[in-house]
Amino acid sequence: MNINLADYPLLANINSPDDLRMLDQSQLPQASKELRSYLLSSVSKSSGHFASGLGAIELTVALHYVYKTPFDHLIWDVGHQAYPHKILTGRRDQLHTIRQKDGLHPFPWREESEYDVLSVGHSSTSISAALGMAVAAEKEEKNRKVVAVIGDGAMTAGMAFEALNHAGDIKSDMLVILNDNEMSISENVGALNNHFAKMLSGSLYTGIREGSKRILNNIPPIKELASRAEEHLKGMVVPSTFFEELGFNYIGPIDGHDVNGLVDTITNMRNLKGPQILHIATKKGKGYHAAEQDPIKYHAVPKFDPAQTSLPMSKPSLPTYSKIFGDWLCKTAEQNNSLVAITPAMREGSGMVEFSQRFPNQYYDVAIAEQHAVTFAAGLAIGGNKPVVAIYSSFLQRGYDQFIHDIAIQNLPVLFAIDRAGIVGADGPTHQGSFDLSFMRCVPNIVIMAPSDERECQLMLTTGFKHNGPVAVRYPRGSGNGALLPDINETIEIGKANTIFETIADSAKPACAILNFGSTLDEAKISAKELNATLIDMRFVKPLDLTLIDDVVKNHDVIITVEDNAIAGGAGSGVNEYILSQGIAIKILNIGLPDSFIKHGTQQEIHQELGLDSKGIIDKINAFIKL
């Protein structure tokens, strides 16, 4: 992809933050303008996360201008907003490869650049990590500065507050920038606030404040009066927040799109002692009207024409599993008003928009708070409701203790609709749903189902909803194969597998049986036909259909399990455990995800690379038989 750098005279010469810092401060608005334009031009041609980066342009420029990165540590929370950071830190000419196989990682990634201090992808980790780095920097005694940037959405997670509480207690030198892009805390942004923020962060004010505290330290009543006067002064102009009660010096809110104002304030704050919070107000999609108007739609974009007022229409395709789930949710709620659906800030991604509009009294978005989502569901179940927790596989990891402690131990009737299971693709290791079967299978009381197509998915959702105990239905990102949906009330027998076809014994070859778990069935079908193997859609990861496994073992020489999950501890491991427990000697091959973190690329590319397509499955089986 060619972008004419002649259109970006300042940006063309910025190959590192050192180059940025050589600019006069008066040039920063132009540099920001060029950076925003370059981001628009690049992402529109390559696809990727978009609106968040547009909103963080001026902040990114200001931070790299004031702080001596990479010596000073800059930590981005989640990392959707880090594309401008990548552009300024030597990756400008590679940005068009972002999220593509062997291209730039979609998030800050330690292996990619020394400027990426923390590998991220999930929310609310930045403050904890920054505090650890701040403590390490104090021990180092090299005057290294640490900055964490976190959005107002990520601030809803409990982990962020745990970190704030600890930071306020130990009083390490660090700066937390609250990037408030929805103005959810305060709307009081203006020239007076900006001016006062500079004053509060300036050396004169802080010097007077700290000096007066020392002078008055031995006169407690006067010190208390002075403290109250200070709080009164700040409260007249700056919105009152609880951050100061946690031990932070709070500055803001200020305009997050005034790059020179940001530079002035951050420069003043750079040398302040103790934990600091700078609250900035920004707008997602800033500078591109369509993204400003609909930042959700423009959060992550396909290739598009910036001159058009809308994103290109996607080609007609089969309904996604998320759509199947969303439709099932609505149809079930029509019949049962005890259904309550919960999402941790993933309404659109989980296919719940229509449900949230039609059944607002049965819908709860708990924000980015996965632990709370799970235990909230436990409370609802105890209260006689039928909770459905819609959650991505990689995000359920964050509620694992609650999954065990609050749901499974108490055997509560909560249905987990687990989206993005297996290989997800472009978002890389932090978002691959590689581990859910492994970490759920070891927990008692759980029924785990893995649908092979849309029909099976709906059957399993209804079965799980009607079951009087905890159930997990895990399904992949993307579409199925067009299978016709059953009646909304139809269910399946728990623990019963489905034989697709049986092999005709051939004495010249070992008799093989493929036990498939989930969405790999279509590829397994091709493989089984090629190898003349028996094929079984296992359906249930827990409980396994032990009767069927007994029959398969009697009539076959080789057992192959196939799943889009880690081999370690996965569904195949369950089959191994049972066969070994029966003292049966038979060759078993487990096909699934390897014992490594899987990088970004398309689902198809990764499945092919890992041998989870039909060719890979055939090759693995043939190689195993020859052993």
HELIX and SHEET records of a PDB file:
HELIX    1   1 LEU A    5  ASP A    7  5                                   3    
HELIX    2   2 LEU A   11  ASN A   13  5                                   3    
HELIX    3   3 PRO A   17  ARG A   21  1                                   5    
HELIX    4   4 GLN A   25  GLN A   27  5                                   3    
HELIX    5   5 LEU A   28  SER A   46  1                                  19    
HELIX    6   6 ALA A   51  GLY A   55  1                                   5    
HELIX    7   7 ILE A   57  VAL A   66  1                                  10    
HELIX    8   8 HIS A   80  ALA A   82  5                                   3    
HELIX    9   9 TYR A   83  LYS A   86  1                                   4    
HELIX   10  10 ILE A   87  ARG A   91  3                                   5    
HELIX   11  11 ARG A   92  THR A   97  5                                   6    
HELIX   12  12 SER A  126  GLU A  140  1                                  15    
HELIX   13  13 ALA A  154  THR A  156  5                                   3    
HELIX   14  14 GLY A  158  ILE A  170  1                                  13    
HELIX   15  15 ALA A  191  SER A  201  1                                  11    
HELIX   16  16 SER A  203  ILE A  215  1                                  13    
HELIX   17  17 PRO A  220  VAL A  237  1                                  18    
HELIX   18  18 GLU A  244  LEU A  246  5                                   3    
HELIX   19  19 VAL A  259  MET A  269  1                                  11    
HELIX   20  20 HIS A  289  GLN A  293  1                                   5    
HELIX   21  21 TYR A  321  GLN A  335  1                                  15    
HELIX   22  22 VAL A  353  ARG A  358  1                                   6    
HELIX   23  23 PRO A  360  GLN A  362  5                                   3    
HELIX   24  24 GLU A  370  ILE A  382  1                                  13    
HELIX   25  25 SER A  393  LEU A  396  1                                   4    
HELIX   26  26 GLN A  397  GLY A  399  5                                   3    
HELIX   27  27 TYR A  400  GLN A  402  1                                   3    
HELIX   28  28 PHE A  403  ALA A  408  3                                   6    
HELIX   29  29 ASP A  436  ARG A  441  1                                   6    
HELIX   30  30 GLU A  454  LYS A  466  1                                  13    
HELIX   31  31 LEU A  521  LEU A  531  1                                  11    
HELIX   32  32 LEU A  546  ASN A  555  1                                  10    
HELIX   33  33 ALA A  571  SER A  581  1                                  11    
HELIX   34  34 GLN A  603  LEU A  610  1                                   8    
HELIX   35  35 SER A  614  ILE A  625  1                                  12    
SHEET    1   A 2 GLY A  48  HIS A  49  0                                        
SHEET    2   A 2 ALA A 300  VAL A 301 -1                                        
SHEET    1   B 5 HIS A  73  TRP A  76  0                                        
SHEET    2   B 5 VAL A 146  GLY A 151  1                                        
SHEET    3   B 5 MET A 174  ASP A 180  1                                        
SHEET    4   B 5 PRO A 275  ALA A 281  1                                        
SHEET    5   B 5 ASN A 249  ASP A 255  1                                        
SHEET    1   C 7 TYR A 363  ASP A 365  0                                        
SHEET    2   C 7 LEU A 339  THR A 343  1                                        
SHEET    3   C 7 LYS A 386  TYR A 392  1                                        
SHEET    4   C 7 LEU A 415  ASP A 419  1                                        
SHEET    5   C 7 VAL A 471  ARG A 474  1                                        
SHEET    6   C 7 VAL A 447  MET A 449  1                                        
SHEET    7   C 7 PHE A 540  LYS A 542 -1                                        
SHEET    1   D 5 ASN A 498  PHE A 501  0                                        
SHEET    2   D 5 THR A 534  ASP A 537 -1                                        
SHEET    3   D 5 CYS A 512  PHE A 517  1                                        
SHEET    4   D 5 VAL A 558  ALA A 566  1                                        
SHEET    5   D 5 LYS A 587  LEU A 593  1                                        
END                                                                             
